[in-house]
Amino acid sequence: MIQLSDLHRTYQIGGSPVRALKEVNLRIDAGEYVSVMGPSGSGKSTLLHILGCLDRPTSGSYRFANEETAHLEEGQLSRLRRHQIGFVFQFFHLVPRLTAEGNVELPMVFAGVESEQRRERARQALELVGLTARAGHRPDQLSGGEQQRVAIARAVVMNPALLLADEPTGNLDSVSGQEIVDLMESMNKKGLTLIVVTHDPKIGDRARRQIRLADGLVVSDERIKP
């Protein structure tokens, strides 16, 4: 599914180059469960943004589903993100004035899905994350764990092939965090490719493969036996 070859990402900050990623070579197959770990500034978020086509590498190759993303125009990248990639972040990024159901419908609005189908698919997604009874509640009427469940439902409502989670439990208590990880893992067991960026070794150690970064370099790539 994912093939990174000699990938580099350099930013210009204050007129000086900052090499966020260096010589990254990775292959991630469909259905894998991968954690990306490392200290702050190691390049984790930069890697996630490139994998999610939110950013482009400075040099090197990123192939997604056998297609070279460097050749894609912005509109094509937008469609790829909309239909193939789901995102879950530490901060839930829900629209305050919309209900849970309305927030889950948002990706389908942008995709041009008809209203009746949007409502049905949003209800199914909320049922998947155990929030059917909270569909009509706004974010300020939901707990942190419930808000993250809404965010996950929104991330998967378009049936993506890949789910990218950036510190998905970082804003939650331990019980809610455990429930969120269990939920994402259950989706992975059904075939969804799951990549989790985390500082928390308890979360990272649950993955079947651990990739560690330091100073923009992949310093280890270990597969964990179940």
C-alpha positions as CSV (number, residue, x, y, z in Angstrom):
1,M,0.0,0.0,0.0
2,I,2.7,2.5,1.0
3,Q,6.2,2.7,-0.4
4,L,8.7,5.4,0.6
5,S,12.0,5.5,-1.2
6,D,14.9,7.7,-0.2
7,L,12.4,10.3,1.1
8,H,13.6,13.7,2.5
9,R,11.7,16.6,3.9
10,T,13.5,19.9,4.5
11,Y,11.9,23.1,5.8
12,Q,13.3,26.7,5.7
13,I,13.0,28.2,9.1
14,G,14.5,31.7,9.7
15,G,16.5,31.3,6.5
16,S,18.1,28.1,7.6
17,P,17.3,24.6,6.4
18,V,15.8,22.1,8.9
19,R,16.0,18.5,7.7
20,A,12.9,17.0,9.3
21,L,13.2,13.6,7.4
22,K,16.3,12.0,6.0
23,E,16.7,9.0,3.7
24,V,13.4,7.3,4.8
25,N,12.8,4.0,3.1
26,L,9.7,2.1,4.3
27,R,7.1,-0.3,2.9
28,I,3.8,-0.7,4.7
29,D,1.4,-3.3,3.4
30,A,-2.4,-3.2,3.5
31,G,-3.9,-4.3,6.8
32,E,-0.8,-3.6,8.9
33,Y,-0.9,-2.1,12.4
34,V,2.1,0.2,12.8
35,S,3.1,2.5,15.6
36,V,5.5,5.4,14.9
37,M,7.5,6.5,17.9
38,G,10.3,8.8,18.9
39,P,11.0,12.0,20.9
40,S,9.7,15.4,20.0
41,G,11.3,16.8,16.9
42,S,12.1,13.3,15.6
43,G,10.0,13.7,12.5
44,K,6.9,11.7,13.5
45,S,4.3,14.3,12.6
46,T,6.1,15.3,9.4
47,L,6.1,11.6,8.3
48,L,2.4,11.4,9.2
49,H,1.6,14.5,7.1
50,I,3.4,13.1,4.1
51,L,1.7,9.7,4.5
52,G,-1.7,11.6,4.6
53,C,-0.8,13.7,1.6
54,L,-1.1,16.8,3.7
55,D,2.5,17.7,2.8
56,R,4.9,16.7,0.0
57,P,8.5,15.4,0.4
58,T,11.3,17.7,-0.7
59,S,12.8,14.8,-2.6
60,G,12.4,11.0,-2.9
61,S,9.3,9.0,-3.7
62,Y,6.0,8.3,-2.0
63,R,3.8,5.7,-3.7
64,F,0.3,5.1,-2.4
65,A,-1.5,2.1,-3.8
66,N,1.1,1.9,-6.5
67,E,0.6,5.5,-7.6
68,E,3.4,8.1,-7.3
69,T,1.9,10.9,-5.3
70,A,4.5,13.5,-6.6
71,H,2.7,13.3,-10.0
72,L,-0.7,14.2,-8.5
73,E,-2.2,17.7,-8.6
74,E,-3.8,19.3,-5.6
75,G,-7.3,18.3,-6.6
76,Q,-6.2,14.7,-7.1
77,L,-4.5,14.7,-3.7
78,S,-7.7,16.1,-2.2
79,R,-9.7,13.3,-3.7
80,L,-7.2,10.7,-2.5
81,R,-7.4,12.0,1.1
82,R,-11.2,12.2,0.9
83,H,-11.7,8.6,-0.2
84,Q,-8.7,6.6,0.8
85,I,-7.3,8.1,4.0
86,G,-8.9,8.8,7.4
87,F,-7.4,11.1,10.0
88,V,-7.7,11.1,13.8
89,F,-5.9,13.8,15.8
90,Q,-5.2,14.5,19.5
91,F,-7.6,17.4,19.4
92,F,-10.9,16.3,18.0
93,H,-11.5,19.2,15.5
94,L,-15.2,18.8,15.7
95,V,-17.5,21.7,14.5
96,P,-19.1,23.0,17.7
97,R,-22.4,24.0,16.2
98,L,-23.0,20.7,14.6
99,T,-24.3,17.5,16.2
100,A,-22.3,14.3,16.3
101,E,-24.3,13.1,13.3
102,G,-23.6,16.4,11.5
103,N,-19.9,16.2,12.1
104,V,-19.8,12.7,10.8
105,E,-21.6,13.8,7.6
106,L,-19.1,16.5,6.8
107,P,-16.7,14.4,4.6
108,M,-19.7,13.2,2.6
109,V,-20.9,16.8,2.1
110,F,-17.6,17.6,0.5
111,A,-17.8,14.4,-1.6
112,G,-21.2,15.3,-2.9
113,V,-23.1,12.4,-1.3
114,E,-26.9,12.9,-1.3
115,S,-28.4,14.0,2.0
116,E,-30.5,10.8,2.6
117,Q,-27.5,8.6,2.0
118,R,-25.3,10.9,4.2
119,R,-27.7,10.5,7.1
120,E,-27.8,6.7,6.8
121,R,-24.1,6.3,6.5
122,A,-23.5,8.7,9.4
123,R,-25.9,6.7,11.6
124,Q,-24.1,3.5,10.6
125,A,-20.7,5.0,11.5
126,L,-21.9,6.2,14.9
127,E,-23.4,2.8,15.6
128,L,-20.0,1.3,14.8
129,V,-18.3,3.5,17.5
130,G,-21.2,2.9,20.0
131,L,-22.7,6.4,19.9
132,T,-26.1,5.9,18.3
133,A,-27.8,7.4,21.4
134,R,-25.6,10.5,21.2
135,A,-26.1,11.3,17.5
136,G,-28.1,14.5,18.2
137,H,-25.6,15.9,20.8
138,R,-23.2,18.7,20.1
139,P,-19.5,18.4,21.0
140,D,-19.9,20.4,24.2
141,Q,-22.5,17.9,25.4
142,L,-20.1,14.9,24.9
143,S,-17.2,13.7,27.0
144,G,-13.7,13.7,25.6
145,G,-13.9,10.0,24.8
146,E,-17.2,10.4,23.0
147,Q,-15.8,13.3,21.0
148,Q,-12.9,11.2,19.9
149,R,-15.4,8.4,18.9
150,V,-17.2,11.0,16.8
151,A,-13.9,11.9,15.2
152,I,-13.2,8.3,14.4
153,A,-16.7,7.8,12.9
154,R,-16.0,10.8,10.7
155,A,-12.6,9.4,9.7
156,V,-14.0,6.1,8.6
157,V,-17.4,7.1,7.2
158,M,-15.9,7.2,3.6
159,N,-14.6,3.6,4.1
160,P,-10.9,4.6,3.7
161,A,-8.1,2.0,3.2
162,L,-5.8,3.8,5.7
163,L,-6.4,5.4,9.1
164,L,-3.7,7.7,10.4
165,A,-3.9,8.6,14.1
166,D,-1.7,11.3,15.6
167,E,-1.6,11.0,19.4
168,P,-5.2,9.8,19.5
169,T,-5.3,9.3,23.2
170,G,-3.2,12.3,24.2
171,N,-6.2,14.4,25.3
172,L,-8.0,11.6,27.1
173,D,-8.0,9.9,30.5
174,S,-6.6,6.4,30.6
175,V,-9.9,4.6,30.5
176,S,-11.2,6.6,27.5
177,G,-7.8,6.2,25.8
178,Q,-8.0,2.4,26.2
179,E,-11.5,2.4,24.7
180,I,-10.3,4.4,21.7
181,V,-7.3,2.1,21.1
182,D,-9.6,-0.9,21.4
183,L,-11.9,0.6,18.8
184,M,-9.2,1.3,16.3
185,E,-7.7,-2.1,16.8
186,S,-11.1,-3.7,16.1
187,M,-11.2,-1.8,12.8
188,N,-7.7,-3.0,12.0
189,K,-8.7,-6.6,12.5
190,K,-11.4,-6.1,9.9
191,G,-8.7,-5.0,7.3
192,L,-8.2,-1.3,7.9
193,T,-4.5,-0.3,7.7
194,L,-3.7,1.5,11.0
195,I,-0.7,3.8,11.6
196,V,-0.5,5.4,15.1
197,V,1.9,8.2,16.0
198,T,2.4,8.2,19.8
199,H,4.7,9.2,22.6
200,D,3.1,6.6,24.9
201,P,5.0,3.3,24.9
202,K,1.9,1.6,26.3
203,I,0.1,2.5,23.1
204,G,3.0,2.0,20.8
205,D,3.8,-1.5,22.2
206,R,0.3,-2.7,21.2
207,A,1.1,-2.4,17.4
208,R,2.3,-5.4,15.5
209,R,5.1,-3.3,14.0
210,Q,7.1,-0.4,15.6
211,I,9.0,2.2,13.7
212,R,11.2,4.5,15.7
213,L,12.5,7.9,14.5
214,A,15.3,10.1,15.8
215,D,16.5,13.3,14.2
216,G,14.5,12.5,11.0
217,L,16.0,9.1,10.5
218,V,14.4,5.7,10.9
219,V,16.5,4.1,13.6
220,S,14.6,0.9,14.1
221,D,11.8,-1.0,12.4
222,E,10.7,-4.0,14.4
223,R,7.9,-6.5,13.8
224,I,6.3,-7.8,16.9
225,K,4.9,-11.3,17.1
226,P,1.3,-11.6,18.5
